[in-house]
Amino acid sequence: MAKQTIADVDVSGKRVLMRVDFNVPLKDGAITDDRRIEMALPTITSVLERGGCVVLMSHLGRPKGTGPEDGLSLKPAADRLGELLGRVVRMAPGCVGSETELMARALEPADGGGVLMLENLRFHKEEKQGDDKFAAQLAAYGDIYCNNAFGTCHREHASMYGVPRQMKADGKPAVVGFLVEKEIQYLADVIAKPERPFVAILGGAKVSDKINVIDNLLGVCDKVLIGGAMAYTFSLANDGKVGKSLVEPDKVDLARQLIDKGGDKLVLPIDTHCGNDFSPDCEKLVVKAGYIPDSYQGLDIGPGTARVYAEIVKGAKTVVWNGPMGVFEMPPFDEGTKQVAQAIADGDATSIIGGGDSAAAIEQLGFADQVTHISTGGGASLEMLEGKSFASVDILDEK
């Protein structure tokens, strides 16, 4: 999936309309985690250092799409980006409109490489609707389109699909940024031709969230290790006792089908760390998988499972991990996730960490610098692991 990148095009004297993912967490108007902004910096600085200007567009939160909403402005993200770049980042009053259009057209490379941040795209319902007229208004701001927002690559929103389609129709380049290039490299290219043994570790709460991922990876992996609450649905499919554990009774037949398909490729927990309440102070037991007492619930893989999984991971050459092994936010039920993360960090495999809780766990445990790649997109990384293609990426220029 070799797409042209921002490095492949001449940006000198051009305005690059760049879709970024600045959907950062805010508390009382302050950014609590600026990782998504920091990860966009190499692409932005590449344009500025080569004499181009940048018009940035992003969404933030879940506005209703009927206009501006308090607490969902991208102004804090623009201010933080300005601090990181060491230059002024201008903030537009909206993402469309005459004043915003004038600000975009007024950007000049001569002033040191102008940067303009458009206001929250999702203040307009037309963004999620993929409205062509809205896309055309945005497309008019740039000479080059750059997709650097992997977290929304699985969406066909106006800024993701309609804008590059319009710009390509106008004869303008449409390329990926370095962040999306890296995500494609690891989530598509490495998985398409992995170094073996290739091991996937899948956790999280629901089998329903991961059915297609498990199904796809069973076709390409040497081992698929199951953890998290979805393991109890698999246990139920094996006629096990799950007590008060979180399960999806309506997905038991699907879990049974995956067990039959997976054979010895699909590795399920052999023991469970459970408690009589969802609390770090509850009474705790470690029991054989499928033998959880009626008054207890499974909250983590057991120590035996953690050892087995760690050994499998240590022998792997390619590892994909998506979803924690237990309630990693609540000791001592974080121990299974810790041990699996430690095994990944200690190994020499190409290690790819899905976004969402897996990324949060790796960061929280201090292993971020010891893995190969941490994805910036939870939903997008899952869909790519399912083997899906993205229209918003497919439409971009090939190398």
N, C-alpha and C positions, 0 to 999 in steps of 0.2 A: 504494500500500500504506500508507494513512494510518491508523496505529494511535494510540490514546490514549497519552499519555506521562505520566510521573510528575507533570509540571506541570499536567496536566488534572484531577487529583483532589485533594480536600481531605485532607491527611495529618495535620492537627492532632489530637493526642491518639490517633493510630493507630499500630499497629505495621506497618511495611512489611517484608514478607518478600522480600528481594532476592537473586536469583541473580546472582552476579558471577563473573568469570573471574579468579581469583587463582592460576592455575596458573603460578606464577613460577619461574624457575630458582634453585636453591639450591646452594651449595657450602659444605660444613662447617657447615650450619645457617644460613648467612647468605644473604640475597637478593642476587643479582648483577645483576638488572635489575628494577626496580619499576614499569616503564612501565604494566603492566596495572592495578596498584593506583592509580597516579596518574590514569589515564583514567577510573576509576570515581568519582573524588572529586566531580565536579559533581553527579551524581545523588544521592550519599549526603548531601552538604551541603544540597542542595535540600530533602530530607526533614527534616533536623535543624533548619534555619533556619526552617522552617514549623511547628515544634512536634511533629514526629513522631519515632518511634523506628525503629531499623533492626535487623533480624535478617538477617545475611549468611550465604549458603551458597555453597560452591564445592567443586570438586575440586582435587586436586594430585597430579601424577604418575600412575603406573599401579599402584596397590596391587592386591593379589590379590582384595580384597573379602571377606576373612575376618576383619577386625578391624584395629586400629591397627598401623601399621608404622613402625619407626624412620626418621627423616629425611623423613617425609611428612606431618607435622602442619602445620596451617595457623597454628600459634602465631606463627612468624616474620612471616607476612603480617598477622596481627592486630596485632602489635607495631609493624610499619612503618606500618600504617594509622593507628594511634594517634598516631605521631609526626607524620604528615602532617596529621591533623585537629587535633592539639593537645589531645587528650582521651583518656580511658581507653577502650579497646576491650576489653570483657570476652570471655574465651575460654571457650566451653562445653567440657565434658569429652567430648562426643560430638555427633552431629547429631540423635539421637533418644534417648529415655529420660527418666525422671522428673526427674532433676536438671536436664537441659537444658531440659525443658518449664517447670520452675519459674523458671529464669533468664530464659527468654523472656517469661513472663507477668509477671515482676517489673520489666521495663523500664518506666520512667516518663518521659514528656516533661519533667516538672517538674525532673528532675535535670540538665537541660541537653541533653536529647536522648540517650537511651541507645543504645549500639551493642553488639550481641552478635555474635560470630563463631562459627558452628557449626564443629565439627570436620569433617575431610575426608569428603565425601559418599561417596566411592568406597571407604571402609573397609567399606561395606556393599554386598554384591553386588546388593541390591535396587535400588540407584540405576540402574545400567546396564540392569537388567532391566525398568525402568519399573514396578516393583511398586506396585499401587494402595494397599495397606495402608501401605507405607512413605511414599508420597506423601501420604496422608491424615494421617499423623503430622506430617509437615513442614508441611502446609497449616494445621494447627491453631495454628501459631505467629504467624500474621499476619492482619491485617484487610484488607491490600492486597497483591497480588502484583506484583512488578516484575522483568522480565527485562532484565538489563543485562550479559548474558554472550554476546556475539555469537559468540565462538569455539566455543561448543557449541550454537548455534542449529540446526545440522543434525542434532542428536541428539534422539531422543524418550525421553530418560531421565526418571526420576521427577521430578527437580527442574525439568526443562525443560518437560515436557508434563503429567505426571500431577498435579503440584501446581496449576498454573493451572486445569486442568480441574476439580479438586476444589473450588477456591476459587470458581470461577464457578458451580458447582453450588450452592454455599452462598450465592450472591448477593453475592460480594465482587468488587471491581474487579481486573482483571488487565491490566497496562499494560507499556509498554516504558520503559527508562531512556534517558537522553540518548545514551549510547554506541550502543545498538542502533538508536535513531532515526536517528543519523547514518550508520551502516552501511547501513541500508535506503535512506536518501536517495541515497547515492552508488552503491551496488552494484546497486540495483534501479531506482530512479526515474530517475537520470541516464542509465543505460544503456538504459532503455526509451525515452527521448526525448533522445538525445544531440545536442549541437551538433556539426555536421560541418565538416570531415572528422573521422571517428571512427577512431582507430588503436588496435589492441591489440598489445602486445608480449608474447610468450609464450616463456619459456625453461624451464630445469630439465632434469632428466636423462631423463625418460621420456615418450614419446608417450602411453603408456597412461594416465598420470596426467591428461593434458590433452585426450584425444580429444574428449570431449563438450564441453569448453570451446571448443576450436578449431571444432568443428562448429557450435555455437551462435553464436559470434562471427562466423563467416564469413557468417552470415545477417543480421547487423546492422551489421558494421563496413565501413569503406571499404578498410582495409588491415589484415592480420594478419601481423605480423613474427615470424619464428621464429628462436630462438637456443638456446644451451645444447646439452647432449648430444643432446637429441631431434632436433636438426637433422641428425645423422648417420644416423638412421633414414630421414628424408626423403631424404637423399642416396643411401642404399642403394636407396630406391624409384625413384630416377632413374638407377639403374645406375652410381652413382658408387663410387669406391674410398675406403674409410673406415679402412684400416689397422687399428690396435689400438683404435680409438675405441669408446666405450660405445654399443652399439646394441641394438635389440630386433628380432631377425630375424623373430619371429612377428607383428610389427606392421607389416611392410613393406607388405602389401596394404592395410591401413587407411590408411597414410600416402599410398599411391598414390591411394586414393579421395578423400582430402582434397585432394591436389594437383589432381585432376580437377575436384572441386567448386569449389575456390577460384579457379582461373584466375589472373588477374593480381591478385586480392585477396590471395592468399597469397604472401608475399615471403620467399624463402629466402636464406641467406647466399651471397655470391659468392666469398668466400675464407675460409680457416681458419687460425688460429694454432695450430700443433701442436708437440708435443715428443716426444722419444724415451723419455721416462719421466715419471711423475707426480711432478714435482719442479720447484721454481723454478730449480734448477741444471742442468736437462736441456739437451740441444741443441735449438734451436728453429728452426722454419721457418714461413714464411707461404706457403701454397699456394692455388691455385684450388680452390674447393669441389668435392669429388668426386675430388680428385687427391692424397689423403693417402698418403704412402709406407707400405709394409707394416710397417715398424718404428716408425712414429710413431702418435700418437693426437691427435685434435682436443681442444683444451683451452679454446678461446675462438673467438668470431667474429674474423675478420681485420680489419685497419684499413680496407679498402675497404668491407666490410659495415657497419662502425661508422659510416663517413661517410654511406653511403646511408640507414641507419636514422635517424641524427641529423637528416638533411634532411627525411625523411618526418615525424618527430616534431615538428620545428619548425614545420611547416605545419599541424599538427593543432589542432583546437579541443577535442577530448575524447581523453584518453589513458588506457588501462588497461594496467598492467604487472604480470605475474605470472611470476616466475622469472628468475634471472640469465642472462646471455649466455654465461658461461663459469665457470671456477673462480675466483670473485671473492675467495675467501679467500687466494689464492696468486698474488702478483705474479710475473711480468708478465701472467698470464692473467686479471687483473681489469680489463684495459684496456677491453675491449668493454662490460662492464657499466658502467664509469665513464663512458664516452662517451655511452651511451644515457641514463644517469641525469642527466648534465650537460645533455643536450638537453632532457629533461623539465623539469628545474629552470629552465632558461633560457627555456622557452617560456611562452606565455600561455594554454595549454589548461587545462581542468579535468582535473587529473591524479589518478588513483586507483591506489594501489599495493596489490596483494594482500598478504596476510599472509605469514608464513614467511620464506623466504630473501630475497624481494624487499624486505620491510620491513627486514630485517637489513642488506641492502646499502645501502638509502637512508640508514639511520641511520649505518652505518659510514662512508659517504662524506660525511656532513655535509650532506645535502640535505633532511633531514626538514622543515625550516621553509620549503622552497621548493616543496613539492607541496601539492595541495589536501587529499588524504585518504590516510592510511595505515591499512589495515584491521588489526584486531586478531585476525582469524581466518583461518588458512591454509586449512584444509579447508572451513570455512564459506564463505569468499569464493570458493573454486573452485566449490563447488556452486551458489552464487548466480550466478556467471558462466556456469554451464551452463544457467541459466534455471529451476532447480528452485525450488519453493516449500517452505517449512519449516513443518511442522505446529506446532512450538513457538511460531512467530510468528503463524501463521494463527489460532490459538485465542484470541489476545489481543483485547481490546476495540477495536472500530473507533471512529474519531473520529465 
